[in-house]
Amino acid sequence: MSDRKKEKPTQTSFLGTLGAVAWSFIGLRRNKDFAKDVTDLNPVYVVVAGLIGVAIFIAILLFIVKSVLS
């Protein structure tokens, strides 16, 4: 038997999760990185990073709209 099956998967840091979520927002993610994300990312980090990404996206849209209308 292989010892790799017994190893616990490593967890990606919150900053690493932010990077993965940012690339997912853009839509550019390699299949190899996606497969790694499925096993390494913490689901709580993904939800928090997604909410942060949405808040930043909305803030950018509001800034653009306000600057165009003024």
Backbone bond lengths (Angstrom), bond angles and torsions (degrees), N, CA, C in turn:
res aa  C-N    CA-C-N  psi(-1)  N-CA   C-N-CA  omega(-1)  CA-C   N-CA-C  phi
1 M - - - 1.444 - - 1.521 110.58 -
2 S 1.267 115.34 150.96 1.459 121.26 -178.83 1.528 110.49 -89.21
3 D 1.332 115.60 142.19 1.454 120.15 177.50 1.528 111.80 -76.15
4 R 1.319 117.20 -16.58 1.471 120.84 -179.06 1.521 111.35 -65.04
5 K 1.328 117.43 -31.81 1.456 120.20 179.97 1.522 111.13 -69.43
6 K 1.318 117.03 -28.49 1.453 121.56 -178.57 1.517 112.37 -83.19
7 E 1.333 117.63 -17.66 1.447 121.05 -178.66 1.527 110.41 -69.50
8 K 1.304 114.67 140.02 1.459 120.71 176.55 1.526 108.41 -78.96
9 P 1.341 118.27 134.20 1.472 118.97 179.89 1.524 110.51 -63.67
10 T 1.318 115.99 143.87 1.453 120.27 179.41 1.521 109.49 -78.11
11 Q 1.304 115.94 144.75 1.458 121.70 178.49 1.523 109.20 -92.09
12 T 1.305 115.91 136.99 1.455 121.76 177.12 1.531 108.64 -79.37
13 S 1.325 116.87 143.01 1.458 121.16 179.22 1.523 110.24 -67.00
14 F 1.337 115.05 168.62 1.468 118.99 179.90 1.520 111.36 -64.40
15 L 1.331 117.43 -37.96 1.471 120.05 177.85 1.528 111.04 -65.30
16 G 1.327 116.27 -38.42 1.465 119.58 175.52 1.516 111.72 -64.09
17 T 1.326 116.00 -36.90 1.458 120.58 176.98 1.522 110.79 -66.91
18 L 1.344 116.74 -39.75 1.470 119.87 176.82 1.524 110.58 -59.89
19 G 1.316 116.81 -41.46 1.459 120.41 178.05 1.516 112.06 -63.21
20 A 1.322 116.54 -44.02 1.464 120.22 179.62 1.525 111.23 -63.60
21 V 1.331 116.41 -40.98 1.466 119.94 179.50 1.530 110.47 -68.62
22 A 1.334 116.93 -37.94 1.472 120.03 178.45 1.521 110.52 -62.48
23 W 1.332 117.48 -45.30 1.462 119.70 177.70 1.526 110.97 -64.11
24 S 1.329 117.21 -33.24 1.460 120.21 178.28 1.527 111.10 -69.09
25 F 1.345 117.34 -36.31 1.464 120.21 176.39 1.518 110.02 -61.84
26 I 1.307 116.71 -40.88 1.465 121.14 -179.56 1.526 110.53 -72.92
27 G 1.316 116.36 -30.71 1.454 121.26 179.93 1.512 113.53 95.06
28 L 1.326 116.59 14.40 1.461 121.18 179.50 1.520 109.21 -112.13
29 R 1.319 116.47 101.98 1.456 120.69 178.99 1.518 107.93 -146.38
30 R 1.332 115.51 127.00 1.454 119.07 178.12 1.526 110.12 -72.18
31 N 1.317 116.36 151.17 1.462 120.83 -178.99 1.527 110.61 -61.14
32 K 1.329 117.22 -37.67 1.463 121.05 179.39 1.527 110.44 -63.20
33 D 1.332 116.73 -43.38 1.463 120.47 179.12 1.524 111.27 -68.54
34 F 1.321 116.94 -36.61 1.464 120.27 178.06 1.520 110.56 -62.99
35 A 1.326 116.89 -43.86 1.466 120.93 179.27 1.526 110.85 -63.10
36 K 1.329 116.99 -36.93 1.463 120.82 177.92 1.522 110.25 -68.55
37 D 1.335 116.80 -38.92 1.455 121.00 -179.93 1.519 112.22 -63.41
38 V 1.315 117.02 -36.09 1.457 121.04 -177.95 1.527 110.73 -60.23
39 T 1.319 116.57 -36.14 1.457 119.46 -177.73 1.521 113.60 -93.72
40 D 1.326 119.17 -26.34 1.460 121.53 -170.58 1.524 115.22 -101.52
41 L 1.313 119.03 -22.58 1.456 119.97 -174.17 1.526 111.60 -80.38
42 N 1.328 114.74 141.58 1.453 122.07 175.81 1.530 107.82 -83.81
43 P 1.335 118.78 124.62 1.467 120.44 -176.54 1.528 113.70 -59.44
44 V 1.315 117.97 -33.73 1.466 120.37 178.54 1.525 109.61 -65.58
45 Y 1.329 116.61 -42.86 1.465 120.75 177.38 1.521 111.03 -61.11
46 V 1.321 116.65 -38.64 1.471 120.69 -178.84 1.529 110.41 -64.49
47 V 1.328 117.25 -43.57 1.466 120.77 179.86 1.528 110.25 -64.40
48 V 1.334 117.15 -46.44 1.467 120.73 -179.76 1.526 110.45 -63.57
49 A 1.335 117.20 -44.08 1.462 120.76 179.44 1.534 110.67 -64.53
50 G 1.325 117.53 -36.89 1.458 120.83 177.09 1.520 112.00 -64.87
51 L 1.331 116.96 -41.03 1.468 120.47 177.86 1.528 110.99 -65.89
52 I 1.318 117.07 -39.80 1.465 120.67 176.47 1.524 110.10 -63.51
53 G 1.328 116.47 -43.24 1.469 120.64 178.70 1.515 112.43 -62.20
54 V 1.315 117.17 -41.14 1.463 120.94 178.56 1.524 110.32 -65.80
55 A 1.337 116.91 -41.89 1.472 120.18 179.13 1.529 110.98 -62.42
56 I 1.325 117.12 -42.10 1.467 120.63 177.89 1.531 110.63 -65.16
57 F 1.318 116.76 -42.28 1.471 121.13 179.12 1.525 111.05 -61.35
58 I 1.333 117.47 -44.43 1.466 120.92 178.96 1.520 110.51 -65.17
59 A 1.338 117.75 -40.72 1.466 121.17 178.81 1.526 110.93 -61.92
60 I 1.320 117.19 -40.54 1.471 120.84 178.14 1.524 110.56 -65.07
61 L 1.331 116.65 -43.56 1.468 119.71 178.60 1.525 111.22 -62.95
62 L 1.325 117.95 -42.27 1.462 120.61 178.49 1.526 111.15 -63.85
63 F 1.333 117.07 -39.58 1.460 120.78 177.79 1.523 110.92 -62.68
64 I 1.317 117.10 -43.72 1.459 121.12 179.33 1.522 110.85 -63.43
65 V 1.315 117.55 -45.18 1.466 121.39 -179.12 1.536 110.27 -63.68
66 K 1.328 117.29 -45.52 1.465 120.39 -179.83 1.526 111.63 -63.24
67 S 1.324 117.19 -39.30 1.459 118.75 -179.17 1.529 111.72 -73.14
68 V 1.321 118.63 -29.84 1.459 120.66 177.64 1.538 110.10 -74.63
69 L 1.319 117.57 -37.60 1.464 120.66 -177.74 1.517 113.09 -78.86
70 S 1.318 118.39 -16.36 1.474 118.71 -178.99 1.513 112.33 -90.62
